[in-house]
Amino acid sequence: MSSLPKWLQKIKDQAEGVPKGPWHVEKTPKFRHPYDLTYQGGYYILHSARDKHIASSLGLDDEQEKRNFDFIVGACNSVPKLIELVEEMARALEGTEIPLRLASDALYKTDKHDLFRETAQAQFQVQTVLRKYQGEDEDG
């Protein structure tokens, strides 16, 4: 595998363009809004290593906003690991293509038709997944 498919390289470039995690969510302290006398709250997304402020939702102190921020933080912490895993899995699948084809061809010439069908099906599944990985299958 020489280079990443464009779609995965774009994600990798985006992930490399932000501070590496871990990130976390904290509730903001209540504060007095200057135009409204009620107390407001919200959430911060912070970079854990430096406590660097990444984003906030001041005045949106509700469960949906908390779930949104938890998802964003989870994605930022997980995407780099997922990119590495997808790359490893693609390399492993690419390494099975030729052995599967050779096994399938050899089994075709024998009376082991059930095993031939299973091997041919595995070969087809590997090719399908690799097409999706390479961006050739837009449905995937």
C-alpha positions in Angstrom: 0.0 0.0 0.0 1.8 3.1 -1.2 -0.3 6.0 0.0 -3.6 6.6 1.7 -6.8 7.0 -0.2 -7.8 10.7 -0.6 -10.7 10.5 1.8 -8.6 9.0 4.6 -5.7 11.4 3.9 -8.1 14.3 4.3 -9.2 13.1 7.7 -5.7 12.4 8.7 -4.6 15.9 7.7 -7.5 17.4 9.6 -6.6 15.3 12.7 -3.0 16.4 12.5 -4.0 20.0 12.3 -5.4 20.1 15.8 -3.7 19.6 19.2 -3.3 16.0 20.1 -5.6 14.8 23.0 -6.7 13.9 25.4 -9.4 16.5 25.4 -12.2 16.7 28.0 -15.5 18.5 28.7 -16.1 20.7 31.8 -19.1 22.5 32.9 -18.7 26.3 32.9 -19.3 28.2 36.1 -22.6 30.0 36.3 -22.2 33.7 35.3 -24.4 36.7 35.1 -25.3 37.5 31.4 -25.0 41.2 30.8 -28.3 41.5 28.9 -30.3 39.1 31.0 -30.4 39.0 34.8 -30.7 35.2 34.9 -27.6 33.0 35.6 -26.3 31.2 32.6 -24.1 28.1 32.3 -22.7 25.9 29.6 -19.7 23.7 28.7 -16.1 24.0 27.7 -14.0 21.7 25.6 -10.5 21.8 27.0 -7.2 20.2 25.9 -6.3 18.2 28.9 -2.5 18.5 28.8 -2.5 22.2 28.7 -6.0 23.1 29.9 -6.2 25.1 26.6 -9.7 26.3 25.8 -10.9 24.8 22.5 -14.6 25.6 22.4 -17.5 26.7 24.6 -21.3 26.8 24.7 -22.0 29.6 27.1 -25.6 29.9 28.0 -26.5 26.4 26.6 -26.6 24.4 29.8 -28.7 21.4 28.8 -28.2 17.7 28.3 -28.2 17.9 24.5 -25.4 20.3 24.5 -23.4 18.1 26.9 -24.0 15.1 24.6 -22.8 17.2 21.6 -19.6 18.2 23.4 -19.0 14.7 24.7 -19.3 13.4 21.1 -16.9 16.0 19.7 -14.4 15.2 22.4 -14.8 11.5 21.9 -14.2 11.9 18.1 -11.2 14.1 18.7 -9.7 11.6 21.0 -10.6 8.5 18.9 -10.0 9.6 15.2 -6.2 9.3 15.3 -6.4 5.8 16.7 -9.1 4.8 14.2 -7.0 6.1 11.3 -4.1 3.9 12.4 -6.4 0.9 12.8 -7.9 1.4 9.3 -4.5 1.6 7.8 -3.4 -1.6 9.5 -6.5 -3.5 8.6 -6.2 -2.4 4.9 -2.6 -3.7 4.9 -3.7 -7.0 6.4 -6.5 -7.4 3.8 -4.2 -6.5 1.0 -1.9 -9.2 2.2 -4.7 -11.8 1.9 -5.7 -11.1 -1.7 -3.1 -13.3 -3.5 -3.2 -16.2 -1.0 -7.0 -16.3 -1.2 -7.0 -16.2 -5.0 -4.4 -19.0 -5.1 -6.3 -21.1 -2.6 -9.6 -20.5 -4.4 -8.0 -21.5 -7.8 -6.5 -24.7 -6.2 -9.7 -25.7 -4.5 -11.7 -25.2 -7.7 -9.7 -28.0 -9.2 -10.5 -30.4 -6.4 -13.7 -32.0 -5.1 -13.8 -29.6 -2.1 -16.5 -27.4 -3.5 -17.9 -26.2 -0.2 -14.4 -25.0 0.8 -13.9 -23.4 -2.6 -17.2 -21.5 -2.2 -16.2 -20.2 1.2 -12.7 -19.2 0.0 -14.2 -17.4 -3.1 -16.7 -15.6 -0.8 -13.9 -14.5 1.5 -11.9 -13.3 -1.6 -15.0 -11.3 -2.8 -15.5 -9.7 0.7 -11.8 -8.7 0.9 -12.0 -7.1 -2.6 -15.3 -5.3 -1.7 -13.9 -3.9 1.5 -10.7 -2.7 -0.2 -12.7 -1.0 -2.9 -14.5 0.9 -0.2 -11.3 1.7 1.5 -9.8 3.0 -1.7 -12.8 5.1 -2.3 -13.9 3.2 -5.4 -17.3 2.2 -3.9 -19.2 5.4 -3.2 -22.0 3.5 -1.4 -19.6 2.3 1.3 
